[in-house]
């Protein structure tokens, strides 16, 4: 099983991330997002950023997770190549505690494209045949 596949889209970038667990699916969705910007294997993993979020649904938690990573990219000028997400259910809410690993953005990095935002269009997170799927559309 591939960690993600890109779907054809006329104007934006869309993908489905897969995982055996909720955690790995969140990791793969982040990887699919940053893979559009840079080859993750080319990113030094000498800087880390912790992220904690909470939501009442997995799809909105995924939206918040990817949006937060893009915010960190824009504001803190960090690019990521590895992710370690842990999602737990606490009462009626889901809680994400994650670490993203990468490096500061420099002019020497070869960035492919700029992602403006995560969208709610086509957003879904579900389990099918014992595999988790996360579908995301990114505004580029």
DAKASUL-V180999 format. One record per pair of residues at least 24 apart in sequence whose C-alpha atoms are under 10 Angstrom apart, sorted by the first residue. I is the first residue (numbers start at 1). GAP is how many residues later the second one is. Records with the same first field share a line. If there is no record, write none. Layout:
I=GAP, GAP
//
This chain:
1=130
2=26
3=24, 25, 26, 28, 29, 130
4=24, 25, 27, 28, 29, 129, 130, 131
5=24, 27, 130
6=26, 30, 129, 130, 131
7=128, 129, 130
9=128
11=127, 128, 129
12=103, 104, 125, 126, 127, 128
13=102, 105, 123, 124, 125, 126, 127
14=104, 105, 107, 108, 109, 121, 122, 123, 124, 125
15=108, 118, 119, 120, 121, 122, 123
16=107, 108, 109, 116, 117, 118, 119, 120, 121
17=108, 115, 116, 117, 118, 119
18=107, 108, 109, 113, 114, 115, 116, 117
19=108, 111, 112, 113, 114, 115
20=107, 110, 111, 112, 113
21=65, 66, 106, 109, 110, 111, 112
22=36, 63, 64, 65, 66, 103, 104, 105, 109, 110, 111, 112
23=60, 61, 62, 63, 64, 65, 73, 74, 75, 109
24=59, 60, 61, 62, 63, 108
25=37, 60, 100, 106, 107, 108, 109
26=32, 35, 36, 39, 40, 57, 58, 59, 60, 61, 70, 72, 99, 106, 107, 108
27=38, 39, 55, 56, 57, 58, 59, 71, 72, 73
28=54, 55, 56, 57, 105, 106
29=33, 34, 36, 37, 54, 104, 105, 106, 107
30=32, 35, 36, 37, 39, 40, 50, 51, 52, 53, 54, 55, 70
31=35, 49, 50, 51, 52
32=49, 104
33=33, 36, 37, 47, 82, 85, 103, 104, 105
34=32, 35, 36, 39, 45, 46, 47, 48, 77, 78, 79, 80, 81
35=45, 46, 76, 77, 78
36=75, 76, 77, 78, 79, 104
37=42, 43, 73, 74, 75, 76, 77, 78
38=41, 42, 43, 71, 72, 73, 74, 75
39=41, 42, 70, 71, 72, 73
40=39, 40, 41, 42, 62
41=39, 40, 41
42=38, 39, 60, 67, 68
43=36, 37, 38, 39, 58, 59, 60, 61, 62, 66
44=35, 36, 37, 38, 57, 58, 59, 60
45=34, 35, 36, 37, 55, 56, 57, 58, 59
46=55, 56, 57, 58
47=31, 32, 33, 53, 54, 55, 56, 57
48=30, 32, 34, 35, 51, 52, 53, 54, 55
49=27, 29, 31, 34, 49, 50, 51, 52, 53, 54
50=34, 35, 47, 48, 49, 50, 51
51=34, 45, 46, 47, 48, 49
52=33, 34, 35, 43, 44, 45, 46, 47
53=34, 41, 42, 43, 44, 45
54=33, 34, 35, 36, 39, 40, 41, 42, 43
55=34, 37, 38, 39, 40, 41
56=33, 34, 35, 36, 37, 38, 39
57=32, 35, 36, 37, 38, 68
58=29, 31, 35, 36, 37, 38, 66, 67, 68, 76
59=61, 64, 65, 66, 67, 75, 76, 77
60=34, 60, 63, 64, 65
61=26, 32, 33, 34, 35, 64
62=34, 56, 61, 62, 63, 72, 73, 74
63=54, 55, 56, 57, 60, 61, 62, 73, 74
64=32, 54
65=31, 32, 33, 53
66=51, 52, 53, 70, 72
67=49, 50, 51, 52, 71
68=50
69=31
70=44, 45, 46, 47, 48
71=45, 46
73=31, 32
74=31, 40, 41, 42
76=28, 29
77=26, 27, 28, 29
78=24, 25, 26, 27, 28
79=24, 25, 26, 27, 30, 32
80=24, 25
113=27
114=25, 26
115=24, 25
116=24
//
